[in-house]
């Protein structure tokens, strides 16, 4: 009886963990979650299917109206049709000397199917990203083939728990400082010069060692020749006597 209670408690705890994990992680999100401010990036909206008896058949992603982008390009996803909606801007954008009067406000993928226990990624190329903000919040709507609609539109509040249906967020980070590349180049030059100095020192030492060896060899040869001369002189005296 005691064993049965322990087993039941363990099963209940495991089930609770799975339920909480599903709630925390099985939602529409952006990958990668970061991009450089003022640049261009390719991102994926990752859409998991959360239902056991229904399939996801449509995804709508709405772009923030106060952060218009001059370029939004979808990549084809086999089995899915993509529709890009644009709206006229109150204040035109100027990009690379060209004036942009409209921007993408919504992208919708439909016609495909994401079955239970599966996910799909929807790629987009975006730019030019804002350079005066720390994030972009996209509101997404996921539709199932049984008519259910899940709105991933809630923005997380700082210091608060994650909402039940959080909106996908792309964090914007500062570009690497130019000094970092300069420092790397300086370090590389320093390593290069250090290696050259080490080589020159090695060659100098090798040359010095070679000179010392030659000198020793010549000295020994001179001693041998000298001894030979002494021996020859002694032998000549003996013959004369």
Secondary structure, DSSP 8 states (H G I E B T S, - for coil): -HHHHHHHHHHHHHHHHHHHHHHHH-S-EEESSEEETTS-EEEEEEEE---SS--EEEEEEE--TTS--SEEEE---TT-EEEEEEEEEEEEEEETTEEEEEEEEEEEEEEEEE-TT-EEEEEEEEES--SS-SEEEEEEEEEETTS-EEEE-B---TTS---TTB-EEEEEE----HHHHHHHHHHHHHHHHHHHHHHHHHHHHHHHHHHHHHHHHHHHHHHHHHHHHHHHHHHHHHHH-
